[in-house]
Amino acid sequence: MAVEKSWMEVLAPEKWAEFFGRRLTTLGDFTLMMARVVRLTFRRPFRTQLLFQQMEFIGVKSWFIILLTGTFTGMVFALQTYRGFAKFGSQALVGAISVMAITRELGPVLTSLMVTARAGSAMAAELGTMRVTEQVDALHTMAVDPVHYLLVPRIVAATLMLPFLTILFDFVGTLGCYFVAVPLLGVDPGDFTGRILELIKIGDVLQGLFKSTVFGFLLASIGCYRGFTADGGAKGVGEATVQGVVFACITILVGDYFLTALLFAA
Amino acid sequence: MKIRPEVRVGLFVAVLLVVLLWSALKLTGQRGVWRGGYRVSVTLESAEGLRSNGFVKMAGVPIGQIESIDLVANRARVHVRVREDVRLTEDCLVTAKTTGILGDRYLEIRDCTDKAPPIEDGGEIKRVGISVSLDEITGKLASIADNIQAVTDAMSRVLGGRKGEQELGAMVEDLRGTIHTVRQIVEENRAKLSDSMTSFQETARALGESVPEIAERLERAAADVQEFVAANRDRLQGSVEQFDQLVRRLTDSADSLKNITGKIDRGEGTLGKLVNDPALANSLTKTIEDVQGAVEKISRIKIGVEYRGEVSLAERVEGGTEPTMKNYVSIRAQPRPDKYFRFGIVVDPLSADIRQNRNYTKDGQTVGDPEITATQEDVKFSVEIAKKFGFLTLRGGVLENTGGVGMDLHFFREAAMLSAEGFDFGRDAGPHLKVRAEYTFLRYVTANVGWDDPVYQPSLLERKVYFEEFDARRRSSVFFGAGLRFTDEDIKTLLPFIPGL
């Protein structure tokens, strides 16, 4: 005999409430922790050594991956836009349009995604492991604020380094675009650079750098928070890492839209 | 040796900062960073598409940038910073231009010369060109395209198909032939033309100097004409009456003709029977066709009528001079553009046929006194045939009752003419020569100046006869003249304005 579920059971409002309640709690907890991070950033002791270590890890050591992704993004963009512009004889615009896309959008977003994949995952995994192996508690017992000691350097380092990585991305992306458009596709080099100089304003670059700063803060804070709140042994650490990366990526892409809309309106 | 993380981070950041700074400088061009040069302002109807930091170009070369754009008295005041080494002057022209179809707008400055004073720092460029926006251009292009389509539609209707093609081919062929001929004519006559122009210029200058005198003499000539008409009023009156009688008789004739034709129509009498015969009708049709052909030929002949009065000086018996007037009336028949006949009557009050019997010597001995006969011949006739060669006309025939030749040169589409003629070559006083310049204005009116009879050398006897017969003697003299000239075309256009016709 089949048991008929009532509509109350199907909808399970209490489960929905529980689900949204948990999400809301997490959001509130996250926001409070980030507020603490911001506060603690300007509070002694300044652990510059730790900050520099994180800056080296997040920024300097990401140079190669950014170089590769930037170059190939520029190259593929040159190919794709060339197809379109050649249809109405404006091949010279390939450079300007590619560079505009790179500086305004692709640079900050792809750099942030690459750093999320490389450093964001590392933060979540590292902090998760420290949490489940009770190293975080050990810091507590040593009267060291783990948020101040662990989160602040990472988040500050990511926020500071992302714009520089974006500059690198923009630069190598433009070079990649040039090397495909000019020698391979035969675009006039003078036209190529001329159009870039004519159409690209420094505002385009600065807008991208501002976005990447925001993305740097977001990816580091989400990664760190997810690792910091991990529980349940090695499995929990794995879950925290995956969720941290996925959340950070989604936040970056969704946030990019609103941030662009906001900057567009300004 | 292990490099500390601070150093690596610092190096990394420094390198990328350099990249950022470099690209920032590149992308801003000289904008923002550059603050040299001097400032000028321009007032435009619209600053649409212009932006601060936008380019200001001269001959396509950036020479400055737009600093700011304000609204002053409902117009756009654009402040511009221009490079120190570029000198702008008061006559510079500023236009807002567009780069390409997608491009930005910029200000172009051009037409600066060294002649005008330079514009100082803070000055204003006053000359502003009209800048056409892309919208206006596309709008105009659309209407142009519509027009072109209408034209091509019409053309395809006219020229489409085999017939149109053939006609077009024939037209092109004709045109080619015409162009070839024109070129030939021009080449053949180039030298002549320039010579003639020079000589005509000289003549015109001389003419200009004697205009007041001409005017005075013309006035006098007009008075003479008036006097002549007054003196002959009675005779003219008689002519009119005669004409009246003629018309009355013609009317009578027409009435009897009507009577006769009525009879014919009704088949009465011999003629009436003849008219009703079809054989006669056929032969009549043919005759009419022949007549038509002849009439067509005649109707192609252009008829021209000309009157000219020339006032020259005569010598008085008691010494001194007095003006006399010579009148010319001629009819010109022109069957072809390059050929005409002229029948003329010359009324010359001081013209005489003076004959001296030369046979007064016999065997070396004088037989008797020379016999002199003098007849006043105030009316003389001319019949000439003329042929045109471009701007040159050669004519010959009877001139004033004697054989003569003449030559005319035409300039300015026949508005001006230089003419020389000679006749009466057997005269004792030497051949009668005459040179004349004529200018046609107001389409029908001619003004003339010339020298009549330059080589006239009368004998004492001739002087005596002249003084006895006419109380005056003709002499070699400059003359001034005025005239009227009509063609049959002109008369046709005048006909409707003559009442009673």
Interface residues (C-beta under 8 A of the other chain):
Chain A: T48 Q49 F52 Q53 M55 E56 G59 V60 W63 S90 L93 M161 F164 L165 I167 L168 D170 F171 I196 L197 E198 I200 K201 I202 D204 V205 L209
Chain B: R4 P5 E6 R8 V9 F12 V13 L16 L17 V19 L20 S23 A24 K26 L27 T28 G29 G32 T99 L102 G103 D104
